[in-house]
Amino acid sequence: MRYIILLFSILLFFNACDDSGKSASSPYYALNYDGNTSNISGQIRMQMSNVPKNHVITISNFIPQMSGCVFSLDSTITPDSIAFSAINSSNTLEVNLKLISPCKSDTLTIRAKQVDTSLLDGKLITREQNVKFTYTVTAPQIPITPPKQKITLLSDTKSLTINQASQTADITISAFKKNNTPADSGSISVAYPNEVQNGIDVGQFSPTNDVLKDGRVTFTYTAPHNIQALFDANVSAVDFSFIYDEETNTSLHVEFSKESGFTPTLILSESPLRFTKNAEQRKFSVKVIDESGAPVDSGSVSFIYPQSSKNAGTITPAVSDIKDGVADFSFKAPENLNSISSAVFTFYYNGDKVNSKKLTVYYSLYVPPVTPPDPKPTYSTVVSPSSLSILQNSQSFNLSVSVFDSYNVPVDKGKVKIIYPSSVLSGTDVGSFTPSQADVSGGKATFTYTGPSDLASLVNSGHTGETFQFYFEDDISHRSNLSVMYNPTPGDIIPTSYKIIFQPQDGKYDISLQQKKPFAVAIVDNKNNAVADIDVHELNVSVENIAISSLEDSSGNIDTNLHYNGKNNITASFISNTKSGLAPLHVSGYFKDVNGIDRYIDDTFNIIILSGPPTAISFSYVGTAQDKDRAKFIEQFAISVTDKYFNPVSTHPNVSVGAIVGYALKDSSNKESRIFEDSSTLGRLHNDTFDLNQILNLSTTDIDLANDHLATFGNGYVYPASGGWSFDNFNATTLSLTPGQYDGDDTSNLGYAVGHNLRQDPCITGRKWLGQTKLKGDTTTLDDKGTAVIELSYDYYLTGKDIVLYANIVGQDNQLNRELKIGEAQKRTLRGHGISFDNKSFSTKATSSGSFCLWMDDTPEPYRNANFGYDTLSISDGCASYSINSIPSPVTTCNNNNGHACVTLTATATAGEECTISATNAWIRSEF
């Protein structure tokens, strides 16, 4: 008994796609063959990969065929049929073939009938076609154990154009392990196309099988000696396969051209290449021109690594298609440039080594020279005076610090900084310096030191003085000291501290637009006693943001700065303009304290100017996300709200949002139809009522009071009347709007929509699709900048459908002490993640019909009942004619699997040629 390994391929083509848009496949198997004239018997293990849910694929009516062989009548293949599904993807056939005559062929074909039965949206759909399985005898004649590790094949040439008889080309096949290292065992064989069985010369490979060496095998292809004979046999292209094992192969597409003598020229964008950094990555290109110097706009450029390829870096891709005469590549240098000095790569046009160009690459690791650092300069400081004796609380002194470099030259730039004594860490009052760090000018920096405010307490607690250190910012190691001694005269010092109090009349530190708020300001001691007017030299009050505020004194004078001499405990008013924001109020004063010492004090108080009531609102599309776990798209829209002075509304008003995704019925025929108008004569608000019968022409029986909403919108300033309105107060045929809420603005030419947040599927009875709205972050108010983000979560089906999105804001008019409602509603087309065609191209050599159907990106769902657009179809030269048969219209049509959006067409090929039509770049269009 001999064991012969039979490899098979399934030759099948689906005219219609299943729900997944994919076709099924099967693995290799083995049969036992006991001689030339006896029996072929054994088991066939068959599998179908990725059978979609709700599909059953049945294969039956098995008919064996073998060239040169005759089977007896009692030859059997059992069972009569096998079935595959998503949960049953493997079956076994028992094969027992009795031969009457000797076999002269090494190819066994089993023909069969394949039926795909699927349940799509509740409907049973059956698709039937004939298929055949071809098995070819290959050496060795003992079972080949599949490799334990997955191997990937990469060809340096994916396609080859032959335009000369006996033309030759080298094809290098590289085999990589899973970790991208070259395969170290195994061989690669060449599988010829089926045309050779009909005696057609399609060219020869030498060798036809070879063992891998350094993960590569190179085959030499020699074209037929008579190319015209191929065209006489109606053969213009063939496909060879390079096989590593039953699961691993790659292909070479060979096209034969009647044109001859074409000799392209390859030009490198940069040659040679030089790399000076480890793993450096650089892009370069290869330009391809013809004999006339014109760019070549077809074909591809490939390359061969040098023998030192393991250390020469990596070029991607292995084969680059030519676009506008240029093929682009990316070169990554080796991880260690020291491992190689140079290498030569050879580039080819269409794999033809006659048309080649060599690229020399040099590797030299750049090591920057080491420059010894400059010696760090040194600086010295001298403080004058170097000691102080403090006799009174908060006594002030002027100090100067001289700065010199290492050559004893005065320094003219930089800063002098101070190191405080460690006692400040425990909260001890050691006095303060103004400024905290001083700029050096003319070799000196100046400070003002103000001593502690309670000398008696410090001395009583054991503190007799402190030491401060001064240094230049670039040299902290060279410091000079300032000694401060506390010498108060017993009984002469009264300990006290002072502060500024600022008191708005209503106790609130905010104000509305164009308002006036009285306030009081005073300098007080630690017992809240105001300093006497006679002891206050100056008191100044100023606004630091003069663009949004000003001040008014008690005499009615308005300015941004109020100045008082010999007066404390003053009253004035803060005035807001039309701009909201933060308005700092600065208060400063010079006065004599209880000990007769001159003091300076200042403080800043912040007044918040609130925005006015909301008056305008805008919508902006943000983007679309996807929640795959819940089968939803989430579309985001940002809303921005301003007052009438263009200030962002910062008062955090409440926001309500909603969407109408399904429209109210237009009549009693129970047929879904949109109610969406933008009329110049209808849609008016009459006084304080909205007459539905007169304006909407809508029967009261069409309105679902529990779920339906009315959305109104229009051009111009109609925000008080726009947005969503409830039918809770629906009375007969009139919707009442609260008087005064739209401020008497012109509300003519309103557009409107009536409906709810769900939509009935027009093609599937009882199927409804839902849209839900909320504010991002589960908030219910605008943020400090007057913005919020609406999140609309909707079922996949609603992609491409027109909805009405609305938002309402209820804000406060502080001037009139009342609430105001504004809103906005807009028609939006839901974008989803986009759409794309399931088939990229359709080909025929006769007259055939095909289709390009649309699916929503990143979902298993078809694009249904929705409009779309697409780029002009790309038509090959082999097409004699074509016609568009249909694009579903209107979108409510239920043909083609419940309204699946497709472009169907019929094409006719020119005799002896192939017609190919490609579809690209589909996009979503509005529903209406």
CORVEN-V444540 format. One line per field, one symbol per residue. ss: DSSP state (@ for helix, = for strand, . for the rest). A space follows every 10 residues. Layout:
ss: ???
This chain:
ss: .========= =......... ........== ===.....== =======... ....====== ======.... =....===.. =====..=.= =========. ......==== ========== ..======== =======... .......... .====...== ==.....=== ======.... .=....==== =..@@@@@.. ...===..== =.=..===== ==....@@@@ @@....==== =====..=== ======.... ....====.. ..===..... =========. ....=....= ====....@@ @..===..== =.=..===== ==....@@@. .========. .========= ===....... ........== ====..==== .....===== =====....= ....=====. .@@@@@.... .===...==. =..======= ....@@@@@@ ....====== ==..====== ======.... .......=== ====.....= =....===== =====....= ..@@@===== ===.....== ===....==. =====....= ======.... ========== ==.....=== =========. .....===== =======@@@ .========= ==.....=.. ...======= .==....... .....===.. .....=..== =@@@@@...@ @@......== ===.....@@ @.====...= =..===.... .......... ======.=== .......=== =====@@@.. =.....==== =====@@@.. .========= ===....=== =========. ....===... ====..==== ======.... .=.=...=== ...==...== =======... ....@@@@@= .========. ....====.. .===....
